[in-house]
Amino acid sequence: MYRRIIGRPSATLPVAGFSGTLKNRLVGTAAAGKVHAKTGSMSNVRALSGYVTREGGDRLAFAAIANNFPGPG
């Protein structure tokens, strides 16, 4: 069933350098405040997906997954 999404889905996501699971990520970089994303993790797997706003205002969607990642979350 089709449902129209009202507003921007990214408005519900944490903001890099400011909120949620991204509060301590990308702090002091050009990406702070411009990345709205969701983190995910399970045993040795880390993921980050969301949206980034470029300087001209264009929005790009991205997804990154790291398998066999032994480091901290």
DSSP file (Angstrom, degrees, kcal/mol; ACC not computed):
  #  RESIDUE AA STRUCTURE BP1 BP2  ACC     N-H-->O    O-->H-N    N-H-->O    O-->H-N    TCO  KAPPA ALPHA  PHI   PSI    X-CA   Y-CA   Z-CA
    1    1 A M              0   0    0      0, 0.0     2,-0.4     0, 0.0     0, 0.0   0.000 360.0 360.0 360.0 134.2    0.0    0.0    0.0
    2    2 A Y        -     0   0    0      2,-0.0     2,-0.4     0, 0.0     0, 0.0  -0.664 360.0-178.5 -84.6 132.1    1.3    3.4   -1.0
    3    3 A R        -     0   0    0     -2,-0.4     2,-0.4     2,-0.0     0, 0.0  -0.999  25.8-125.7-129.9 136.0    1.5    6.1    1.7
    4    4 A R        -     0   0    0     -2,-0.4     2,-0.6     1,-0.0    -2,-0.0  -0.640  21.2-136.6 -79.3 131.1    2.6    9.6    1.2
    5    5 A I        -     0   0    0     -2,-0.4     2,-0.5     2,-0.0    -1,-0.0  -0.784  15.2-149.4 -89.1 125.1    5.4   10.7    3.5
    6    6 A I        -     0   0    0     -2,-0.6     2,-0.1     2,-0.1    -2,-0.0  -0.827  61.3  -2.7 -97.5 129.8    4.8   14.2    4.9
    7    7 A G  S    S-     0   0    0     -2,-0.5     3,-0.0     3,-0.0    -2,-0.0  -0.292 106.8 -43.8  85.0-175.4    7.9   16.2    5.6
    8    8 A R    >   -     0   0    0      1,-0.1     3,-1.6    -2,-0.1     4,-0.3  -0.791  39.1-146.3 -93.8 126.9   11.5   15.1    5.3
    9    9 A P  G >  S+     0   0    0      0, 0.0     3,-1.7     0, 0.0     4,-0.2   0.846  99.2  65.4 -57.6 -31.5   12.4   11.6    6.6
   10   10 A S  G >  S+     0   0    0      1,-0.3     3,-1.5     2,-0.2    41,-0.1   0.703  82.4  76.8 -65.8 -17.7   15.8   13.0    7.6
   11   11 A A  G <  S+     0   0    0     -3,-1.6    -1,-0.3     1,-0.3     4,-0.1   0.717  93.6  51.5 -65.3 -19.1   14.1   15.3   10.2
   12   12 A T  G <  S+     0   0    0     -3,-1.7    -1,-0.3    -4,-0.3    -2,-0.2   0.488  95.1  91.5 -94.8  -3.8   13.7   12.2   12.5
   13   13 A L  S <  S-     0   0    0     -3,-1.5    25,-0.1    -4,-0.2     7,-0.0  -0.596  85.3 -97.8 -93.6 152.2   17.3   11.1   12.3
   14   14 A P        -     0   0    0      0, 0.0    23,-1.7     0, 0.0     2,-0.5  -0.278  37.1-126.3 -60.5 152.6   20.2   12.1   14.6
   15   15 A V  B >>  -A   36   0A   0     21,-0.2     3,-2.4    -4,-0.1     4,-2.3  -0.900  26.5-106.6-108.0 129.7   22.4   15.0   13.4
   16   16 A A  T 34 S+     0   0    0     19,-2.8    17,-2.2    -2,-0.5     7,-0.2  -0.283 103.4   7.6 -56.2 127.5   26.2   14.5   13.3
   17   17 A G  T 34 S+     0   0    0      5,-3.1    -1,-0.3     8,-0.5     6,-0.2   0.415 131.3  54.3  83.8  -1.5   27.9   16.4   16.1
   18   18 A F  T <4 S+     0   0    0     -3,-2.4     2,-0.3     1,-0.3    -2,-0.2   0.684  99.3  20.1-133.7 -36.2   24.7   17.3   17.8
   19   19 A S  S >< S-     0   0    0     -4,-2.3     3,-1.5     3,-0.0    -1,-0.3  -0.953  90.2 -15.7-146.9 159.9   22.2   14.6   18.7
   20   20 A G  G >  S-     0   0    0     -2,-0.3     3,-1.6     1,-0.2     4,-0.2  -0.073 117.1 -13.5  55.3-143.5   21.6   10.9   19.3
   21   21 A T  G 3  S+     0   0    0      1,-0.3    -1,-0.2    16,-0.1     3,-0.2   0.564 138.8  54.9 -71.6  -7.7   24.1    8.3   18.3
   22   22 A L  G X  S+     0   0    0     -3,-1.5    -5,-3.1     1,-0.1     3,-1.5   0.344  74.1 104.5-103.5   5.1   25.9   10.8   16.2
   23   23 A K  T <  S+     0   0    0     -3,-1.6    -1,-0.1     1,-0.3    -2,-0.1   0.853  90.3  34.0 -56.7 -38.1   26.4   13.4   18.9
   24   24 A N  T 3  S+     0   0    0     -4,-0.2     2,-0.4    -3,-0.2    -1,-0.3   0.263 103.1  94.4-102.2  11.1   30.1   12.5   19.3
   25   25 A R  S <  S+     0   0    0     -3,-1.5    -8,-0.5     1,-0.2    -7,-0.1  -0.840  92.1   2.4-107.2 142.8   30.8   11.7   15.6
   26   26 A L  S >  S+     0   0    0     -2,-0.4     3,-1.6     1,-0.2     6,-0.4   0.656  82.3 166.9  62.6  18.9   32.1   14.1   13.0
   27   27 A V  T 3   +     0   0    0      1,-0.3    -1,-0.2    -3,-0.2     3,-0.1  -0.425  65.9  14.0 -63.3 133.7   32.5   16.9   15.6
   28   28 A G  T 3  S+     0   0    0      1,-0.3    -1,-0.3    -2,-0.1     2,-0.2   0.600 105.6 110.4  76.8  11.5   34.6   19.8   14.4
   29   29 A T  S X  S-     0   0    0     -3,-1.6     3,-1.1     1,-0.1    -1,-0.3  -0.665  84.9-105.7-110.9 170.1   34.4   18.6   10.7
   30   30 A A  T 3  S+     0   0    0      1,-0.2    -1,-0.1    -2,-0.2    -3,-0.1   0.708 118.5  61.8 -65.3 -19.3   32.7   20.1    7.7
   31   31 A A  T >> S+     0   0    0     -5,-0.1     3,-2.3     2,-0.1     4,-1.1   0.671  74.3 113.3 -82.2 -17.7   30.1   17.3    8.0
   32   32 A A  T <4 S+     0   0    0     -3,-1.1   -15,-0.2    -6,-0.4    -6,-0.1  -0.346  90.6   7.6 -59.1 128.5   28.9   18.3   11.5
   33   33 A G  T 34 S+     0   0    0    -17,-2.2    -1,-0.3     2,-0.3   -16,-0.1   0.301 120.1  76.2  83.2  -9.5   25.3   19.5   11.3
   34   34 A K  T <4 S+     0   0    0     -3,-2.3    19,-2.0   -18,-0.1     2,-0.5   0.544  78.2  76.2-108.6 -10.9   25.1   18.4    7.7
   35   35 A V  E  <  - B   0  52A   0     -4,-1.1   -19,-2.8    17,-0.2     2,-0.5  -0.907  51.9-176.8-107.6 125.5   24.7   14.6    8.1
   36   36 A H  E     +AB  15  51A   0     15,-2.7    15,-3.1    -2,-0.5     2,-0.3  -0.983  31.0 143.3-116.2 115.4   21.4   13.1    9.3
   37   37 A A  E     - B   0  50A   0    -23,-1.7     2,-0.4    -2,-0.5    13,-0.3  -0.931  45.7-125.6-152.1 169.0   21.9    9.4    9.8
   38   38 A K  E     - B   0  49A   0     11,-2.9    11,-2.0    -2,-0.3     2,-0.2  -0.976  22.6-147.6-121.8 133.7   21.2    6.2   11.7
   39   39 A T  E     - B   0  48A   0     -2,-0.4     2,-0.3     9,-0.2     9,-0.2  -0.610  15.5-176.7 -94.8 160.2   23.8    3.9   13.1
   40   40 A G  E     + B   0  47A   0      7,-1.9     7,-2.6    -2,-0.2     2,-0.3  -0.986   3.4 173.7-152.8 150.6   23.5    0.2   13.4
   41   41 A S  E     + B   0  46A   0     -2,-0.3     2,-0.3     5,-0.2     5,-0.2  -0.996  11.3 159.6-156.8 154.9   25.6   -2.6   14.9
   42   42 A M  E >   - B   0  45A   0      3,-1.9     3,-2.6    -2,-0.3    -2,-0.0  -0.873  67.5 -28.5-156.0-176.3   25.8   -6.3   15.7
   43   43 A S  T 3  S-     0   0    0      1,-0.3    25,-0.2    -2,-0.3     3,-0.1  -0.162 129.2 -22.1 -49.1 113.4   28.7   -8.7   16.4
   44   44 A N  T 3  S+     0   0    0     25,-0.2    25,-2.5     1,-0.1    24,-0.7   0.691 116.9 106.1  57.8  24.1   31.6   -7.3   14.3
   45   45 A V  E <   -BC  42  67A   0     -3,-2.6    -3,-1.9    23,-0.2     2,-0.4  -0.999  43.8-178.3-132.7 133.1   29.4   -5.4   12.0
   46   46 A R  E     -BC  41  66A   0     20,-1.9    20,-3.0    -2,-0.4     2,-0.3  -0.976   4.7-175.8-128.6 144.9   28.8   -1.6   11.9
   47   47 A A  E     -BC  40  65A   0     -7,-2.6    -7,-1.9    -2,-0.4     2,-0.3  -0.984  11.8-177.9-141.1 151.0   26.5    0.4    9.7
   48   48 A L  E     +BC  39  64A   0     16,-2.4    16,-2.5    -2,-0.3     2,-0.3  -0.951  14.1 163.8-147.0 125.2   25.7    4.1    9.0
   49   49 A S  E     +BC  38  63A   0    -11,-2.0   -11,-2.9    -2,-0.3     2,-0.3  -0.998  21.9  87.5-144.5 148.1   23.1    5.3    6.5
   50   50 A G  E     -BC  37  62A   0     12,-2.2    12,-2.4    -2,-0.3     2,-0.3  -0.936  64.8 -49.2 168.0-143.4   21.3    8.5    5.9
   51   51 A Y  E     -BC  36  61A   0    -15,-3.1   -15,-2.7    -2,-0.3     2,-0.4  -0.947  30.3-162.1-131.6 146.9   21.6   11.9    4.1
   52   52 A V  E     -BC  35  60A   0      8,-2.4     8,-2.7    -2,-0.3     2,-0.6  -0.995  15.5-139.6-128.7 138.7   24.2   14.5    3.8
   53   53 A T  E     - C   0  59A   0    -19,-2.0     6,-0.2    -2,-0.4     5,-0.1  -0.865  18.9-144.3 -99.9 123.2   23.6   18.1    2.6
   54   54 A R    >   -     0   0    0      4,-3.2     3,-2.1    -2,-0.6    -1,-0.0  -0.317  30.8 -98.2 -79.5 167.0   26.2   19.5    0.2
   55   55 A E  T 3  S+     0   0    0      1,-0.3    -1,-0.1     2,-0.1    -2,-0.0   0.841 124.2  53.4 -55.2 -37.5   27.3   23.2    0.3
   56   56 A G  T 3  S-     0   0    0      1,-0.1    -1,-0.3     2,-0.1     3,-0.1   0.512 123.4-103.5 -77.9  -3.9   24.9   24.0   -2.6
   57   57 A G  S <  S+     0   0    0     -3,-2.1    -2,-0.1     1,-0.4    -1,-0.1   0.304  74.9 140.2  99.6  -8.5   22.0   22.5   -0.8
   58   58 A D        -     0   0    0     -5,-0.1    -4,-3.2     1,-0.0     2,-0.5  -0.395  44.2-139.6 -65.2 145.9   21.8   19.3   -2.7
   59   59 A R  E     -C   53   0A   0     -6,-0.2     2,-0.4    -3,-0.1    -6,-0.2  -0.929  15.8-166.8-112.0 134.5   21.0   16.2   -0.6
   60   60 A L  E     -C   52   0A   0     -8,-2.7    -8,-2.4    -2,-0.5     2,-0.3  -0.934  12.4-140.6-117.9 141.0   22.7   12.9   -1.1
   61   61 A A  E     +C   51   0A   0     -2,-0.4     2,-0.3   -10,-0.2   -10,-0.2  -0.767  26.9 176.2 -95.9 146.6   21.7    9.5    0.3
   62   62 A F  E     -C   50   0A   0    -12,-2.4   -12,-2.2    -2,-0.3     2,-0.3  -0.976  18.4-169.5-146.7 159.5   24.4    7.1    1.5
   63   63 A A  E     -C   49   0A   0     -2,-0.3     2,-0.4   -14,-0.2   -14,-0.2  -0.957   7.0-177.9-149.7 134.2   24.9    3.8    3.2
   64   64 A A  E     -C   48   0A   0    -16,-2.5   -16,-2.4    -2,-0.3     2,-0.4  -1.000   1.3-175.9-136.0 134.4   28.1    2.2    4.6
   65   65 A I  E     -C   47   0A   0     -2,-0.4     2,-0.6   -18,-0.2   -18,-0.2  -0.998   7.8-162.6-130.8 132.0   28.5   -1.2    6.1
   66   66 A A  E     -C   46   0A   0    -20,-3.0   -20,-1.9    -2,-0.4     3,-0.5  -0.954  10.6-162.2-116.7 112.9   31.7   -2.6    7.6
   67   67 A N  E    S+C   45   0A   0     -2,-0.6   -22,-0.2     1,-0.2   -23,-0.1  -0.604  73.3  19.6 -89.3 154.0   31.9   -6.4    8.1
   68   68 A N  S    S+     0   0    0    -24,-0.7    -1,-0.2   -25,-0.2   -23,-0.2   0.876  80.7 164.6  55.4  41.6   34.4   -8.0   10.5
   69   69 A F        -     0   0    0    -25,-2.5    -1,-0.2    -3,-0.5   -25,-0.2  -0.812  17.5-177.6 -92.5 107.7   34.9   -4.7   12.2
   70   70 A P        +     0   0    0      0, 0.0    -1,-0.1     0, 0.0   -26,-0.1   0.623  49.9  94.6 -83.0 -12.5   36.7   -5.5   15.5
   71   71 A G  S    S-     0   0    0      1,-0.2   -27,-0.1   -27,-0.1    -2,-0.1  -0.015  86.0 -70.3 -76.5 179.5   36.8   -1.9   16.9
   72   72 A P              0   0    0      0, 0.0    -1,-0.2     0, 0.0     0, 0.0  -0.254 360.0 360.0 -67.5 158.1   34.5   -0.1   19.2
   73   73 A G              0   0    0    -32,-0.0   -33,-0.1   -27,-0.0    -2,-0.0   0.448 360.0 360.0 -58.0 360.0   30.9    0.9   18.1
